Amino acid sequence: MYDDTCRFLAEHFSADFASWLLGKPVTMTELKPSELSLDPIRADALILLESDESVLHIEFQTLPKKNVPFRVLDYRVRMYRKDPTKPMRQVVIYLKQTSSELVYQTSFTMERTRHEFDVIRLWEQPASLFLQYPGLIPFAVLGQSLDAEETLRQAAQRMDQISDPATQANLMAASGILAGLKLENEVIYRILRRDIMQESSVYRSIWREAEEEKTRAIAINLLRRGVAIDIIAPSTGLSIEEVQQLQQQLNESPQN
C-alpha cells in the first residue's frame, strides 16, 4: 500500500521529484522495467523516470531489506545495457524510521565490483522541504519535525490551496495513507477529510489492488492445500487462466 502510494506520486508528479532529487524541475516520463530486459524483474517499490538527459531510479522501502543493494546494481547494469551513454541517478528512500544498520548501506560490494547509490532516510529530512512541492506534500509528515500531527495539519492547509479538485483529493489520500506510518487513524481523519480521500483515484486504486491481492492470497492457499482449479476459480471470482498463472508461479517459486 505504501509502495503503491509512493509510486503513484512519482509517476504523476515527476517534475517535483526531479526538483528534489536532481536539483531541477525536469519533465520525466516513466520507463517500464520490462524495457530494461526480456526477463521479468520484481518491481514492487520501484519507479524509473527518464528524460532526454538522464534516468532517475527510485526505490521506496518501508523497511530495509538485505537484497536492496544488489537490486540497485542489477537495474544499473540493465540500464547500461540499454543505453551506455545516459547517466542514472539511483536513490533508495526509506519511509519509516528504524534502528537497522541496513538503512545506512550505500553500496554493493562483491569481489572486485563496487557499486554506489544514494540513500535518503525521510525522518532525517526537514518536513518543511516537502511542503514546497505539491507532489511531495504527502511525505512531510514522515519528515523531521517536532510535532508530526502539526506537520500533517500544515500539509492539509497547503493542500487546501490547490485549486484542482482531483489533484487535491489524490494528494490528500496519499497523505493519509503515508501518515499511517507515524500517526493513529483517529488523528489522521480528524485533520484530513475522509470523504475527499475516498473519492480520489489513488485511494480507489490502492484499495482495489489490496482486495485483489487478498483474493490472490486466498487462491494460493487453496492451491497449496490441493484444491482443484475449477473449484478455486468460482469460489474466489478469479478466472481459470488467472488461477493457472498462480499455480505456475507457485510451482516456480524457490520455496516449492
ROPAVO-586346 format. One line per field, with one value per atom (N, C-alpha, C): residue number from 1; x, y, z. Coordinates in steps of 0.02 Angstrom, whole numbers, always signed. Layout:
N
guvex = (NUM ...);
xx = (X ...);
yy = (Y ...);
zz = (Z ...);
end
This chain:
256
guvex = (1 1 1 2 2 2 3 3 3 4 4 4 5 5 5 6 6 6 7 7 7 8 8 8 9 9 9 10 10 10 11 11 11 12 12 12 13 13 13 14 14 14 15 15 15 16 16 16 17 17 17 18 18 18 19 19 19 20 20 20 21 21 21 22 22 22 23 23 23 24 24 24 25 25 25 26 26 26 27 27 27 28 28 28 29 29 29 30 30 30 31 31 31 32 32 32 33 33 33 34 34 34 35 35 35 36 36 36 37 37 37 38 38 38 39 39 39 40 40 40 41 41 41 42 42 42 43 43 43 44 44 44 45 45 45 46 46 46 47 47 47 48 48 48 49 49 49 50 50 50 51 51 51 52 52 52 53 53 53 54 54 54 55 55 55 56 56 56 57 57 57 58 58 58 59 59 59 60 60 60 61 61 61 62 62 62 63 63 63 64 64 64 65 65 65 66 66 66 67 67 67 68 68 68 69 69 69 70 70 70 71 71 71 72 72 72 73 73 73 74 74 74 75 75 75 76 76 76 77 77 77 78 78 78 79 79 79 80 80 80 81 81 81 82 82 82 83 83 83 84 84 84 85 85 85 86 86 86 87 87 87 88 88 88 89 89 89 90 90 90 91 91 91 92 92 92 93 93 93 94 94 94 95 95 95 96 96 96 97 97 97 98 98 98 99 99 99 100 100 100 101 101 101 102 102 102 103 103 103 104 104 104 105 105 105 106 106 106 107 107 107 108 108 108 109 109 109 110 110 110 111 111 111 112 112 112 113 113 113 114 114 114 115 115 115 116 116 116 117 117 117 118 118 118 119 119 119 120 120 120 121 121 121 122 122 122 123 123 123 124 124 124 125 125 125 126 126 126 127 127 127 128 128 128 129 129 129 130 130 130 131 131 131 132 132 132 133 133 133 134 134 134 135 135 135 136 136 136 137 137 137 138 138 138 139 139 139 140 140 140 141 141 141 142 142 142 143 143 143 144 144 144 145 145 145 146 146 146 147 147 147 148 148 148 149 149 149 150 150 150 151 151 151 152 152 152 153 153 153 154 154 154 155 155 155 156 156 156 157 157 157 158 158 158 159 159 159 160 160 160 161 161 161 162 162 162 163 163 163 164 164 164 165 165 165 166 166 166 167 167 167 168 168 168 169 169 169 170 170 170 171 171 171 172 172 172 173 173 173 174 174 174 175 175 175 176 176 176 177 177 177 178 178 178 179 179 179 180 180 180 181 181 181 182 182 182 183 183 183 184 184 184 185 185 185 186 186 186 187 187 187 188 188 188 189 189 189 190 190 190 191 191 191 192 192 192 193 193 193 194 194 194 195 195 195 196 196 196 197 197 197 198 198 198 199 199 199 200 200 200 201 201 201 202 202 202 203 203 203 204 204 204 205 205 205 206 206 206 207 207 207 208 208 208 209 209 209 210 210 210 211 211 211 212 212 212 213 213 213 214 214 214 215 215 215 216 216 216 217 217 217 218 218 218 219 219 219 220 220 220 221 221 221 222 222 222 223 223 223 224 224 224 225 225 225 226 226 226 227 227 227 228 228 228 229 229 229 230 230 230 231 231 231 232 232 232 233 233 233 234 234 234 235 235 235 236 236 236 237 237 237 238 238 238 239 239 239 240 240 240 241 241 241 242 242 242 243 243 243 244 244 244 245 245 245 246 246 246 247 247 247 248 248 248 249 249 249 250 250 250 251 251 251 252 252 252 253 253 253 254 254 254 255 255 255 256 256 256);
xx = (+42 +0 +44 +94 +137 +180 +205 +245 +204 +142 +98 +84 +75 +62 +122 +182 +243 +253 +239 +247 +197 +136 +86 +111 +138 +161 +218 +266 +324 +303 +254 +230 +193 +152 +109 +139 +192 +224 +300 +318 +389 +432 +405 +445 +462 +416 +430 +484 +482 +534 +601 +600 +662 +691 +649 +672 +706 +677 +704 +768 +768 +823 +876 +857 +905 +924 +885 +901 +872 +831 +799 +733 +682 +615 +611 +646 +647 +583 +553 +496 +520 +494 +517 +457 +470 +418 +437 +387 +400 +434 +484 +519 +499 +466 +442 +501 +501 +555 +567 +513 +519 +562 +571 +611 +686 +704 +774 +798 +750 +769 +709 +722 +667 +644 +688 +672 +628 +580 +539 +580 +571 +607 +557 +568 +521 +524 +468 +468 +414 +404 +350 +361 +423 +436 +478 +474 +519 +484 +520 +497 +558 +553 +605 +578 +611 +590 +647 +629 +680 +667 +720 +717 +766 +772 +819 +891 +902 +970 +990 +943 +962 +903 +919 +868 +870 +812 +806 +774 +812 +789 +776 +713 +695 +669 +695 +670 +640 +575 +542 +541 +562 +561 +531 +480 +451 +500 +526 +577 +635 +695 +753 +752 +782 +789 +862 +887 +957 +974 +924 +939 +935 +919 +911 +975 +1034 +1094 +1106 +1095 +1104 +1052 +990 +938 +958 +987 +1008 +1062 +1111 +1163 +1132 +1085 +1053 +1020 +984 +950 +999 +1054 +1103 +1134 +1150 +1180 +1130 +1067 +1016 +1007 +1009 +1002 +1064 +1122 +1184 +1181 +1153 +1146 +1100 +1048 +1000 +1031 +1065 +1095 +1156 +1216 +1277 +1297 +1265 +1285 +1245 +1189 +1144 +1159 +1173 +1186 +1122 +1131 +1074 +1084 +1038 +1039 +996 +1024 +988 +982 +920 +906 +860 +881 +838 +809 +743 +709 +675 +697 +667 +614 +554 +497 +490 +501 +487 +551 +555 +616 +629 +692 +713 +784 +804 +872 +917 +890 +928 +986 +1044 +1103 +1096 +1048 +1040 +1022 +989 +968 +1027 +1086 +1146 +1191 +1169 +1208 +1199 +1254 +1251 +1292 +1308 +1346 +1335 +1349 +1351 +1422 +1450 +1519 +1522 +1559 +1567 +1634 +1681 +1747 +1776 +1786 +1815 +1762 +1701 +1646 +1620 +1613 +1583 +1537 +1476 +1427 +1396 +1396 +1370 +1304 +1263 +1199 +1183 +1132 +1113 +1057 +1056 +1004 +975 +910 +876 +832 +843 +801 +755 +691 +645 +643 +652 +647 +705 +756 +811 +804 +754 +742 +694 +706 +660 +591 +540 +472 +455 +483 +469 +489 +540 +562 +505 +467 +415 +354 +346 +289 +299 +359 +374 +348 +336 +315 +250 +200 +136 +143 +183 +189 +226 +260 +298 +263 +208 +172 +157 +135 +120 +178 +241 +299 +314 +283 +300 +292 +238 +226 +279 +314 +367 +435 +437 +500 +515 +570 +593 +555 +521 +483 +473 +457 +445 +378 +330 +262 +233 +228 +203 +130 +91 +21 +15 +55 +55 +79 +128 +153 +98 +59 +3 -48 -58 -105 -80 -15 +14 +7 +17 +9 -62 -111 -181 -196 -168 -178 -148 -91 -58 -100 -129 -170 -236 -261 -322 -313 -251 -237 -233 -235 -232 -301 -305 -369 -401 -360 -388 -415 -480 -509 -479 -465 -437 -367 -326 -258 -260 -304 -311 -332 -380 -404 -350 -313 -260 -204 -185 -133 -156 -220 -247 -249 -269 -272 -201 -153 -84 -57 -74 -51 -80 -143 -175 -144 -130 -101 -31 +12 +80 +83 +36 +34 +21 -9 -23 +41 +99 +162 +185 +152 +176 +120 +58 +4 -54 -95 -155 -208 -251 -304 -349 -364 -409 -381 -315 -282 -284 -269 -268 -335 -389 -456 -484 -454 -475 -448 -391 -358 -375 -377 -391 -463 -494 -563 -568 -598 -602 -643 -696 -739 -701 -659 -619 -568 -536 -487 -517 -576 -607 -631 -639 -659 -601 -540 -481 -467 -437 -420 -365 -318 -264 -291 -338 -367 -405 -446 -485 -440 -387 -341 -305 -281 -244 -290 -351 -400 -417 -426 -443 -385 -324 -265 -258 -274 -270 -321 -380 -432 -412 -383 -361 -304 -259 -204 -229 -280 -310 -342 -375 -406 -353 -298 -244 -213 -206 -177 -221 -287 -334 -327 -323 -317 -252 -197 -133 -137 -168 -176 -216 -268 -309 -269 -228 -186 -137 -109 -62 -95 -160 -198 -222 -207 -226 -296 -328 -396 -393 -440 -441 -452 -420 -425 -497 -536 -605 -650 -626 -664 -641 -576 -548 -574 -577 -597 -665 -719 -784 -788 -748 -750 -718 -668 -633 -653 -685 -702 -647 -593 -539 -557 -527 -538 -494 -511 -470 -398 -390 -324 -284 -317 -282 -258 -301 -282 -225 -228 -174 -108 -110 -49 -21 -66 -44 -13 -43 -16 +54 +64 +129 +181 +161 +206 +224 +176 +186 +235 +228 +273 +344 +350 +417 +450 +413 +440 +495 +551 +606 +584 +534 +511 +475 +458 +422 +465);
yy = (-60 +0 +63 +65 +124 +131 +74 +75 +99 +75 +94 +170 +196 +268 +309 +288 +324 +321 +263 +255 +300 +304 +349 +421 +443 +512 +525 +478 +488 +490 +449 +447 +511 +537 +593 +661 +662 +725 +719 +694 +680 +742 +799 +861 +882 +869 +885 +839 +776 +729 +746 +769 +789 +851 +898 +957 +938 +890 +867 +827 +778 +730 +748 +787 +805 +879 +918 +988 +1033 +1004 +1045 +1012 +1052 +1026 +997 +943 +912 +871 +877 +835 +765 +716 +647 +602 +549 +500 +433 +393 +329 +281 +247 +196 +128 +87 +23 -24 -59 -106 -157 -176 -227 -202 -136 -109 -121 -139 -149 -220 -266 -336 -376 -431 -476 -517 -524 -564 -524 -557 -521 -502 -442 -420 -391 -405 -384 -309 -276 -203 -174 -204 -179 -108 -90 -24 +19 +7 +37 +87 +143 +188 +209 +205 +227 +285 +342 +401 +421 +437 +452 +519 +558 +619 +612 +663 +660 +656 +682 +687 +629 +603 +554 +510 +462 +418 +424 +427 +430 +366 +328 +265 +274 +264 +273 +206 +186 +127 +151 +142 +159 +97 +104 +49 +70 +33 +47 +24 -35 -63 -89 -91 -113 -187 -203 -272 -283 -342 -356 -356 -371 -377 -311 -256 -191 -170 -172 -151 -189 -254 -293 -273 -262 -240 -176 -130 -66 -77 -119 -135 -168 -214 -250 -202 -153 -105 -59 -43 +0 -36 -99 -138 -146 -157 -165 -100 -43 +21 +34 +15 +25 -16 -76 -118 -84 -50 -17 +46 +86 +148 +165 +146 +157 +230 +274 +345 +386 +360 +401 +391 +444 +438 +419 +388 +364 +382 +418 +434 +382 +349 +296 +315 +315 +336 +286 +262 +219 +264 +266 +310 +266 +273 +235 +279 +251 +289 +290 +233 +226 +220 +260 +261 +193 +173 +109 +115 +70 +70 +22 -9 -57 -22 -55 -28 -31 -71 -78 -12 +33 +96 +143 +124 +164 +134 +80 +46 +82 +106 +146 +116 +52 +20 -55 -84 -157 -176 -224 -244 -319 -340 -411 -420 -453 -464 -398 -391 -329 -280 -293 -250 -208 -144 -100 -50 -47 -1 +42 +107 +153 +184 +201 +233 +280 +320 +367 +339 +359 +338 +399 +403 +456 +425 +445 +424 +482 +473 +529 +563 +524 +553 +601 +603 +649 +711 +710 +767 +816 +882 +930 +927 +923 +918 +977 +1035 +1096 +1089 +1047 +1036 +1010 +962 +929 +974 +1023 +1068 +1118 +1119 +1167 +1143 +1078 +1050 +1010 +1022 +987 +911 +882 +809 +778 +820 +794 +806 +842 +858 +796 +739 +680 +654 +672 +647 +691 +749 +796 +766 +729 +701 +650 +621 +573 +606 +672 +708 +727 +762 +782 +844 +837 +893 +880 +932 +925 +893 +900 +876 +851 +785 +756 +776 +780 +799 +870 +915 +984 +988 +946 +945 +922 +872 +849 +904 +942 +998 +1051 +1064 +1111 +1085 +1019 +989 +996 +987 +994 +1065 +1114 +1184 +1198 +1167 +1176 +1145 +1087 +1054 +1091 +1125 +1164 +1220 +1239 +1293 +1270 +1204 +1176 +1181 +1211 +1226 +1166 +1122 +1065 +1012 +997 +951 +881 +855 +788 +784 +834 +836 +841 +884 +892 +827 +792 +730 +676 +671 +621 +634 +697 +714 +703 +717 +707 +633 +592 +520 +492 +515 +492 +514 +574 +599 +557 +540 +499 +430 +400 +332 +333 +379 +381 +403 +445 +467 +408 +355 +295 +262 +279 +252 +285 +342 +381 +401 +406 +431 +381 +386 +345 +369 +323 +341 +396 +394 +443 +514 +520 +585 +606 +558 +573 +597 +561 +579 +641 +661 +723 +783 +772 +827 +826 +767 +762 +740 +766 +749 +680 +634 +565 +558 +599 +593 +611 +663 +682 +628 +600 +547 +488 +467 +407 +418 +481 +495 +497 +496 +503 +439 +447 +389 +348 +380 +341 +298 +325 +286 +225 +237 +182 +130 +153 +107 +63 +93 +55 +8 +31 -12 -72 -60 -113 -163 -138 -181 -223 -193 -229 -287 -274 -326 -382 -362 -412 -454 -423 -459 -508 -488 -532 -593 -581 -636 -684 -657 -699 -741 -710 -746 -805 -795 -849 -906 -887 -937 -977 -943 -978 -1027 -1007 -1052 -1114 -1104 -1160 -1207 -1177 -1217 -1259 -1230 -1266 -1324 -1317 -1370 -1423 -1413 -1462 -1456 -1399 -1389 -1380 -1409 -1407 -1336 -1321 -1254 -1236 -1286 -1271 -1258 -1272 -1255 -1187 -1174 -1111 -1051 -1058 -1001 -972 -1011 -982 -961 -993 -976 -909 -890 -827 -771 -790 -740 -731 -769 -766 -811 -796 -838 -900 -950 -1011 -995 -949 -930 -897 -854 -820 -869 -918 -969 -1012 -1027 -1067 -1029 -964 -923 -925 -921 -926 -994 -1046 -1113 -1118 -1088 -1089 -1051 -993 -955 -995 -1030 -1071 -1128 -1158 -1212 -1189 -1126 -1099 -1066 -1057 -1025 -1067 -1036 -1074 -1112 -1085 -1118 -1183 -1194 -1254 -1302);
zz = (+0 +0 +0 +44 +47 -16 -41 -102 -161 -166 -221 -218 -158 -150 -173 -153 -173 -249 -277 -350 -386 -361 -391 -391 -335 -329 -377 -382 -426 -499 -517 -586 -606 -560 -577 -560 -521 -502 -514 -572 -586 -583 -604 -603 -531 -484 -414 -386 -406 -383 -414 -477 -510 -476 -456 -421 -355 -321 -257 -265 -310 -314 -366 -417 -469 -467 -428 -421 -474 -520 -571 -592 -608 -625 -695 -706 -773 -783 -841 -858 -875 -840 -849 -863 -900 -916 -885 -872 -840 -889 -864 -902 -873 -913 -888 -875 -817 -802 -857 -891 -944 -1002 -1008 -1062 -1051 -990 -974 -985 -992 -1001 -1024 -1058 -1077 -1017 -968 -910 -862 -830 -781 -720 -695 -635 -586 -522 -470 -461 -458 -457 -411 -353 -310 -287 -268 -238 -284 -348 -397 -442 -457 -509 -550 -615 -661 -702 -698 -735 -782 -844 -895 -928 -936 -975 -1033 -1074 -1129 -1104 -1043 -1016 -971 -933 -882 -861 -817 -789 -713 -683 -610 -586 -547 -520 -445 -424 -353 -327 -271 -235 -169 -161 -98 -54 +9 +55 +121 +143 +209 +262 +254 +299 +257 +285 +246 +230 +172 +151 +129 +143 +129 +54 +12 -60 -98 -63 -98 -134 -104 -140 -205 -203 -265 -317 -296 -343 -378 -340 -368 -421 -406 -455 -517 -506 -560 -609 -583 -627 -663 -628 -662 -721 -713 -768 -825 -808 -860 -899 -864 -898 -941 -917 -957 -1021 -1016 -1075 -1126 -1102 -1146 -1177 -1135 -1160 -1118 -1139 -1100 -1095 -1133 -1133 -1083 -1058 -1017 -942 -906 -834 -796 -738 -699 -625 -597 -525 -489 -440 -404 -331 -306 -238 -204 -147 -105 -51 -46 +2 +55 +117 +172 +205 +212 +236 +312 +343 +415 +455 +508 +549 +580 +579 +605 +631 +675 +701 +661 +610 +570 +535 +536 +502 +426 +402 +329 +295 +331 +300 +289 +313 +302 +249 +220 +168 +102 +74 +12 -45 -39 -93 -94 -151 -157 -175 -137 -148 -158 -210 -225 -259 -224 -252 -278 -344 -370 -395 -378 -401 -343 -354 -304 -339 -318 -348 -292 -302 -251 -273 -225 -237 -178 -186 -133 -90 -28 +19 +53 +56 +93 +147 +209 +265 +280 +265 +268 +336 +389 +455 +471 +428 +436 +392 +348 +303 +336 +331 +361 +329 +370 +344 +299 +314 +275 +202 +189 +120 +76 +103 +64 +53 +95 +87 +31 +2 -52 -120 -127 -191 -182 -224 -216 -214 -259 -262 -204 -164 -107 -40 -41 +22 +64 +33 +74 +115 +97 +134 +195 +199 +252 +322 +333 +399 +419 +371 +385 +394 +381 +387 +459 +467 +533 +557 +613 +642 +716 +753 +825 +839 +793 +804 +738 +730 +667 +654 +707 +699 +672 +698 +674 +602 +585 +516 +468 +488 +446 +438 +491 +487 +438 +438 +390 +319 +311 +245 +220 +265 +247 +224 +259 +240 +171 +160 +94 +39 +52 +1 -11 +40 +32 -19 -31 -78 -151 -160 -228 -260 -318 -349 -383 -412 -449 -400 -401 -353 -356 -416 -422 -392 -407 -380 -304 -280 -207 -173 -203 -174 -174 -229 -233 -182 -175 -127 -56 -43 +24 +41 -8 +4 +15 -26 -18 +50 +71 +136 +192 +187 +238 +243 +186 +185 +216 +195 +220 +293 +314 +384 +430 +403 +443 +469 +440 +464 +528 +545 +603 +651 +626 +668 +669 +721 +726 +678 +655 +608 +635 +699 +729 +720 +727 +718 +645 +601 +529 +504 +522 +498 +532 +587 +618 +580 +547 +511 +437 +407 +335 +324 +272 +257 +226 +262 +239 +176 +169 +110 +46 +50 -8 -24 +28 +17 -19 +2 -27 -98 -119 -187 -236 -209 -252 -291 -350 -391 -359 -325 -294 -237 -198 -143 -170 -222 -251 -283 -317 -350 -299 -246 -195 -158 -143 -109 -153 -218 -265 -269 -272 -275 -212 -155 -91 -90 -116 -118 -166 -223 -272 -244 -207 -176 -124 -87 -37 -71 -127 -165 -191 -218 -244 -188 -129 -71 -52 -53 -37 -88 -152 -205 -197 -180 -171 -113 -59 -1 -20 -60 -82 -128 -172 -216 -175 -123 -81 -44 -33 +0 -48 -113 -163 -190 -178 -204 -280 -315 -388 -414 -471 -501 -519 -545 -565 -505 -445 -384 -358 -362 -337 -377 -443 -485 -466 -466 -448 -374 -332 -261 -246 -286 -275 -324 -378 -429 -480 -474 -523 -583 -640 -699 -693 -734 -736 -754 -803 -826 -769 -731 -676 -622 -607 -557 -584 -649 -680 -676 -686 -681 -609 -560 -490 -476 -505 -497 -526 -585 -617 -574 -547 -504 -442 -415 -356 -370 -428 -447 -459 -483 -499 -439 -385 -326 -295 -274 -244 -181 -145 -84 -98 -162 -180 -220);
end
